[in-house]
Every structure is written in C-alpha cells, then in structure tokens.
Amino acid sequence: MIIKRHLSHIAFADKLGRQMRFITGPRQAGKTTIAKQQLARAGSGLYYNWDNKELRARYRAGGDLIAADLLKTGRRGAWACFDEIHKMPRWKNILKDYFDAHENKVNFIVTGSARLDMFRSSGDSLSGRYFLFNLNPLTLAEASGASFAGILPGPDAAGHIERAASRAGAPRAEFAGLLKYGGFPEPFLKASGVFHKKWTETYLEQVVDRDLRDLTRIQQLESVKRLLLIMPSKIGSPLSINSIREDLEVNFLTAKNYMDHLCRTCVLFKLPPYSPKIRSLVKKEQKVYFYDWTLAGEEGAKFENYVAAELKARLDLWNDSQDDCYALHFVRSRDGLETDFLIVKNNAPWLLCEAKLSSQGVASHHHRHSLTLGNIPFAQVVLKDDVLKVENKNFFIISASKFFA
C-alpha cells in the first residue's frame, strides 16, 4: 500500500525554484520513501545513498558523479536525491560543490536525520541554497487518503471547524489503527501488535545508540534510556527539569541537555506556553510529547499526545504552504487551569483545542480562556466516534476521527 504524504505537494513544487529541498524529521518517518516517489514521478533515477560503500568509493575516486549520470540519462531538469550525505566528512562542502555546479540542471532533494536540522546553528556554508521541511509521522488525513486541500486552514477558525464537521469522517479502521500502532508507516501498515512492540524497541535503541552517540557528547547513554522510561508518565503536564534531575540523580544542566537532545533527534517535541501581554496568563514550564504517541502512558495521556502530534504535523504543513505563520502552544492561567492547545496565527490567538476521551460538556475555564484571548473559537476533540455538538456558537465538541479527517 502506498500512502500519499501531504508534504510531497509542498516540498517538490516548481514554485520553490532552484533551492535544494532538505527533508528532515524522525527516523523511519518516510523521508527516503517520499524522495524516491518524487524521483519516480520525474522519471529520474539519480538516487545517491551515501551509506553505500561503492558510492563513497566512486566519489573518492574523483570526477563528478552527477555529470556522468546526467550524460547517461540525457535529461535536463532531473531530480537527484542525496540520502544520508550528512554522514560524510565535510558533507556541506560536498553538497555545496554539487549544487553550485548543477543548480540549473538538477533539482536536489537531501534527506537524513536530525543532523540536517542541527547544523543550522553552526556556520552554514549552504545559506540561501536550501529550504528545510519536516516530515512528521502519518496523520489521519494521510492514512485515510484525504486530499491535501482538505487539511488546509480556512480564513477563520470557526469556519475551519465547521468544514471539518461537514466531512464524513475517517474510516474507523484507519483511526483505530493509527491510535494503536502509531504514525510511523511501517508498524502502521503491518498492523501487528508483535511487530509494533519489536519495532518500537529497535527504534529507541537506534536513536540512543546511534543518533545520540553520533550527534552529541553524551557519555552516560544509560541515563538517557532511563529518562525514556520515565517520560511516559510526564506526558500532558508541564515538565519540570528539576523533577527529571531528581529522578535521574544528575545536575540541572545535564537533565536539560538530555531533554534537548531527545527533542533534536525527534523522539520528543516541545510545546511552549502561550505568553501574551495578559496578566492572568503565566509562562511556566513547557510540555513535551512523543512523536510516537504509543509510547505515552495511560489512555488519556496517549490520546492527548496523539492530538498534539496531529496538530503539530498540520501546522508544519500550513507553515510550509501558506503565507500566514502558525504556532502551537498551551494555555495555563494562574489558578492552574489549563487548555491543552492554542493555535496562534500571525502572533494572534486563533483556536483553542482540548483533548478528551468522552463527549462531556466544555469546562468553564475554557470559556474564560477563550474570552481572555479575544473570544476565539474552541474545539473539544474527543476520542469517541460520531460526536458533534455546538455550544454558544463558538464552542464545538467534535470527534477526532472527524476533526482530523
């Protein structure tokens, strides 16, 4: 089964011009797959896996790999994918040389791990030569074959929810499978509990033993593994680094570094609190979620993690395809009452969301947060199927299988 990823509609569009398309994101999210699909659509076989010893030997032997292969194909405007090139010494210079030599003849796709994103904080010899895109795990809309146009935002938040409410909703099998097996393509498509368990174990080992060892100076990798065992119980609540420090018996800076590196290697992602110029709202610790929501703890936390991942993936696509700028936050007032998610559009509050297992009524503090933030719409996204209610015109209770379809 081939699942069409919505990022393909954005990252490979002609309007992006000559810039290289850097595709980063969690390990095994499908980066190489969408690159190869684009090569196939373009009728180009210029795929270079720099993990391959023969390719590295061919490069070291000298000569221009792309020039030689272009002569064989006789094509202009070809697409070429450099996969895992970041593992080569001085890889940025290699890529710069190829791009500068062939930018008028070849469209470049560069795929790889978190290092592609991390290198931007250092001196960047590729400045102005690339656009960066993040491929998230599968969304419900992708898993159910929904169109890319269907997930785009409307001009206003209430209209966006109403459009979602008018849809039939995703098939229950796809929604149940996504919740149970996660959004990484291979375990989702296998739909096997045993395979999912083994895959998850291997995935976490690879992240810690390969990615963290390669990308960081962390020596105590066993402590990171202990942190991964602790994290499921932390999902859904503002995260205290002091609490992590005490659990791991390390200093504050070490605990913070562990968390930061798990985010950089795309095991976790952070959700900051919203910090408006309103005194009744406070800025406190960030919340953290897994890219693989099946790793979260009990059912409520797991569903909240799923909603967070869906919203993050959707906003990444919106930011890559729309003129407006979107960001995801949570809201917590001084009395400790919280709304799980706030979508901000062009620095202004746009839509509040809350994840709930059941279709219970909207709590009063969500009404208060909505009013404080400009009387913006609120969507209570629930696990239960076939739920659609409207309270006071601006407050919606809607099934996740419909909201994210």
HUKA-V586557 format. One record per helix or strand. SS is the DSSP state (H for helix, E for strand). FROM is the first residue (numbers start at 0). TO is the last residue. If there is no record, write none. Layout:
BEGIN
ss:SS from:FROM to:TO
ss:SS from:FROM to:TO
END
This chain:
BEGIN
ss:H from:6 to:10
ss:H from:13 to:15
ss:E from:19 to:24
ss:H from:30 to:40
ss:E from:45 to:48
ss:H from:52 to:59
ss:H from:64 to:72
ss:E from:77 to:82
ss:H from:84 to:86
ss:H from:90 to:101
ss:E from:105 to:110
ss:H from:114 to:120
ss:E from:129 to:134
ss:H from:139 to:142
ss:H from:148 to:150
ss:H from:156 to:164
ss:H from:171 to:180
ss:H from:184 to:189
ss:H from:192 to:214
ss:H from:220 to:233
ss:H from:240 to:247
ss:H from:251 to:263
ss:E from:267 to:272
ss:E from:280 to:280
ss:E from:286 to:289
ss:H from:292 to:294
ss:H from:298 to:320
ss:E from:325 to:332
ss:E from:337 to:344
ss:E from:347 to:355
ss:H from:363 to:371
ss:E from:376 to:381
ss:E from:387 to:390
ss:E from:394 to:398
ss:H from:399 to:402
END
